[in-house]
Each structure stands twice: as C-alpha cells, then as structure tokens.
Amino acid sequence: MTNPNAFPPSSINVLVLEKVNKSAVEIFKDAGYSVKEVPKSLGEEELLELISDVHILCIRSKTKVTEKHIEAGKKLLAIGCFGVGTNQVAKDAATSAGVAVFNAPFASTRSVAELAIGGVMSLARKMGDCNNNLHNGRWEKSPVGAFEVRDKILGLVGYGHIGQQVGLLAEALGLRVIFSDLMTRLPLGNARQVESMKALFEQADYVSLHVPAQPGGGALVGEEEISWMKDGSYLLNLSRGSLVDMSALKKALESEKLGGAMLDVYPDEPRTNSEDYSPALRGVRNALLTPHVGGSTQEAQKNIGLEVAVTLTRYVNNGQSHGSVNFPQVLLPAFPESSRILNVHKNAPGVLGEITKICSDLSVNIDSQYLSTFKDVGYLIMDVAPDKSSALADKIRELPSSVRTRTLY
C-alpha cells in the first residue's frame, strides 16, 4: 500500500563504518537502502561531517557517538553497535532524541567463551612464556609452575550468556565451576553460585570476568580484590578494560602473588591497527595479551552482522523496537489493510489521550496500537485506516510532546 508520507526504501541512507561484516551490508542492500561504507573508525569531526544525512549508523567499538553527533543527526533513526558493548554511544542523548540503539548481545558468545577457555589452559601451561622463550632462542623446559586444569576451580564473575558458556566448556575439561552474580541465577551443569565475589576470589584457581563496565568507569578488581585471591592463581579479563586496576595487577604479577593473567581488553585501546600501543603488562612474565579479539572470528562477525542488521531493518521497516538497549520494547504485528504510524514522544501523562482525541476529531478508526515507555520517552505504534493516516500523522507531529513521527505504509 502506497502512502505519500511513507519513506521509500531507497531514501534510507546507511553509513557503515569499521569494516562491519558484509552479511549486514547485504541485508541493507536487499532492503533497498542506500549504503555508504567507510572501512575505518571516524573521529568526532569526521563523523560530524557525514551524519546529517544518515538514517542508520553502523559502528563497531572504535567510533564514539557523542551528544554532538546525535544533535547533528537530524535524520538519524537508529544506531547499530556491531558487538556486545554500547558504551561507545551517548545513549541518554540518543533516547531523548528518539534514536534507537541496537547491539548483538549473543552472536559472539561462543567465540569469547572459547578464547577464555584457551586462556585458562595457556596460563596453566605458561604458554606465553614458552612461546616468547623459543622466539628468543631459549629452550627452557620445566614442569615448575605448569599444571593440568582438571579438578581446578574456575570462578566466573558474572553468569550471563558468556559466563554460562565458559562454565559449560570448562566442565567438559574437568574444571569445577563457581560463579558470583548480582542476581540469583539457575546454574548450568554442575556450576555453583557463591554468596559473594570475595568468596569466589578466595576459592578459585582461575578468576574470569564477564560483567559490564562499572557505573562511573571504576575498577572492579584492584589491590584489595587481588589480595583475596589464592597465591599463584590467575586472572582473566575478556569483558571491559576498565574492570581491572592495571597497576595493581602488574604489581601482583611481578611479586608472583598471581601466577599469571590474560587480558583481551584494556583501559586505553588504540582506535586503529596502525597506532603504536604499549600495554601496561608489556614484557611481564606469564601475561597473555590479545588485542580485543574475543569476538573476532569469522563466525562471530557474520552472526553479529546478521543479528544487528535484521533488528535495524525491522525497526525501520516495521517499527519493531525489540532488542533496543535504550528504547521502549514494542513489537506489534502488522494489521492487514491498515497504515502504520510511529510516534516517539516525551514520557508525560496524557499523551495517549491527546493522540486518541486527534483520532476522534478526524474520525480515524484505530485498528491496533501499542504504547510503551522507557525513561524519558514513550513509543507508540498505531495501525489506522489508511484514508486519513497522513492528516493524522501531521496532527501528531504538531503535539508539543512529539519527538519524532513516521508513517511507514
């Protein structure tokens, strides 16, 4: 059904940065969108130059989307973060502007979990030191400080999707799994939840972090937390670089309080592969360092591309916001022979009543509607008789509470 206010697909401009997987680009092109690819991250000013005509912005972890970008992106409908994290986006500003933010919370789960298990086994056998020694022409063969992982205790800080996968893989290797979480979680396999992070640190031979960044960006693990750990135990961080106090960790490794550490994330990661980078643990014994490659497998990147691109196109084409991290979750099936109107508005009492009154004044029949709120915004999907949908949408736009109104079809 054609509606003069509807967006033709070819008018939707998609900006794809940072070599997002081609699986996403193919979905956008199949939807008829206009796609521009820039194979790198962009700085603040570079992105400001491009964002004014962008409807969908696709990024990975390096590009930072600030309040300035949200303000300048007058046409911006949605931002796709092609990974687990969304802390690179000013989400409060996006919410207030009616811009939905989507990510891929599950697509890279297996890849991250496998790397964590590889880290546990590599630390147990001092693989980092062995590799460095041979590259430097030294043959140092010794069982001192090398262990089997069987019957050791793996402590998981955070028992979400990745933590659960790590636990299941660990049990297959004979590790005993304990976990701490802010919520009471149903254990998988033979895992056991402990009462506190302190209890976990005191019991575990290996501690692996699988939680988001802390409010305010502070460290979760510092000198005190490391002091709880067993002498000679190991710490792994594949979550967020800010979770670990790097000076405290370096001190613990150099004093041999800890037997080793594996890091895949860092507090100050470079924006591009071409930048020089010297991590705090550079040259420290039995420190395994990888450059944020937890989700960097062909399988994960393809799945991330598919997951985020599908949610973005569903939002743009049908208004379905399910999966957004900053927006009301609205999922309403299409009503046959109707016209769909989407309205993002300030979350204030009486808005739905005002919209209903407009429908009454225009004698518009409502076939179906769904309203949900999140923080400062409300989001309404409404299917109405098509003959007066354009006039209705225009009246809704005029409401002081309206942030953004779209007619889909």
DADAUR-V53432 format. One record per backbone hydrogen bond with DSSP energy under -1.0 kcal/mol. CO is the residue of the C=O (numbers start at 1). NH is the residue of the N-H. Records with the same first field share a line. If there is no record, write none. Layout:
BEGIN
CO=NH / NH
END
This chain:
BEGIN
3=6
8=11
9=12
12=34
13=55 / 56
14=36
15=58
16=38
21=24 / 25
22=26
23=27
24=28
25=29
26=30
27=31
28=33
29=32
34=14
36=16
38=40
40=18
43=47
44=48
45=49
47=50 / 51
51=54
55=77 / 78
56=15
57=80
58=17
59=82
65=90
66=70
67=71
68=72
69=73
72=74
73=76
77=100
78=57
79=102
80=59
81=83
83=104
86=89
88=65
89=91
90=94
91=95
92=96
93=97
94=99
95=98
100=79
101=325
102=81
106=109
108=112
109=113
110=114
111=115
112=116
113=117
114=118
115=119
116=120
117=121
118=122
119=123
120=124
121=125
122=127
123=126
124=147
126=130
127=131
128=132
129=133
130=134
131=135
132=136
133=138
134=137
143=146
149=152
152=176
153=205 / 206
154=178
155=208
156=180
157=210
160=164
161=165
162=166
163=167
164=168
165=169
166=170
167=171
168=172
170=173 / 175
171=174
174=151
176=154
177=192
178=156
179=194
180=158
188=191
192=179
196=200
197=201
198=202
199=203
200=204
205=234
206=155
207=236
208=157
214=217
221=245
222=226
223=227
226=229
230=233
233=259
234=207
235=262
236=209
237=264
240=243
243=220 / 221
245=249
246=250
247=251
248=252
249=253
250=254
251=255
252=257 / 258
257=232
260=235
261=288
262=237
263=290
264=292
279=282
281=284
284=287
286=261
288=263
290=292
293=296
295=297
297=301
298=302
299=303
300=304
301=305
302=306
303=307
304=308
305=309
306=310
307=311
308=312
309=313
310=314
311=315
312=316
313=317
314=318 / 320
315=319
321=324
330=321
335=338
339=384
340=408
341=382
342=406
343=380
344=403 / 404
345=378
346=348
348=351
350=354
351=355
352=356
353=357
354=358
355=359
356=360
357=361
358=362
359=364
360=363
365=385
368=383
370=381
372=379
374=377
376=347
377=374
378=345
379=372
380=343
381=370
382=341
383=367 / 368
384=339
388=392
389=393
390=394
391=395
392=396
393=397
394=398
396=399
399=402
401=346
404=344
406=342
END
